[in-house]
């Protein structure tokens, strides 16, 4: 994530800010220029002017529910921003707590969309591209004595997220029950969109053989593989070959977990680089974090910088009495898989810019 500053007073801003806490100017994220920018009324009551002189409308979810802080170029006929137009189904807002849960999910999705655009990946919605587009359903379990559970997952470009994942207590219960060291709404989004991009960038392409060499043959029965995993768990040596225990369940899940991990790395490294973070340890044989400059970066530089950065993050968390922010190992087989993901993303990024595919 880049760093943003108020164009009125220079105050440091968060990606989620809708107003500058220093000078009070109204803010919106402008995806066409990748900036959190101040907006002023244009005088017609419908559009707003950015400091660049360009005219925008607020996303409908910004105006109606105040759950979004993105804007739409004024000549775009779609009332929703690039992120919100990907949402097809929302939870019943008459149910207490659903508005807050939806807000948390949309916030995580906007961070996902930010990274997708930053990586220059193709991004289309199902309305404009029914065959290859993407859409999200945010659903809650049906109430009753025997509730019908909503399963978080992906199928044919449709990502379904159970709104219970936005509840910290419920998500923690599931994290412990499923023996997952890391479970967040943003992590779910990054994992599920990995399945989407497997369909788009690996399936029926010349990348498929390379995928099978590293991740395994995805043609093995998926349902049987998952059932076996939940009955027997991961093999004892899983950490030597996989980024997570769940990765061992099926090659598709190994890909999605690795893809999500790559997105975690890209976003965190961009934030560190934008913040000017460096690490110079007292001993020459210890890992150091050098200034990385602007992305995209070579993969070897990402890996070299990742280890010292996670060392700092984990030690900061331990100093606060919290569990490690990064409870993972990256042996060579995992690094090789991450390199494959990097190359797939790099090649996809040579196509039309993501922000344009999202708008067209």
Buried (B, 14 or more C-beta within 10 A) or exposed (E): BBBBEBBBEEBEBEBEBBBBEEEEBBBBBBBBEEBBBBBEEBEEEEBBBBBEEBBBBBBBBBEEBEBBBBBBBBEBEBBBBBBBBBBBEBBEEEEEEBBEBBBBBBBBBBBBBBBBBBBBBBBBBBEBBEEBBBBBBBBBEEEEEEEEEBEBBBEEBBBBBBBBBBBEEBBEEBBEEEEBEBBBBBBBBBBBBBBBBBBBBBEEEEBEEBBBEBBBEBEEEBEEBBEBBEEEEBEEEBBEBBBBBBBBBBBBBBBBBBBBBBBBBBBBBBBBBBEEBBBEEEEEEEBBBEEBEEBBBEBEBBBBBBEBBBBBBBEEBEEEEEEBBBEBEBEEEBBEBBBBBBEBBBEBBEEEBBBEBBBE
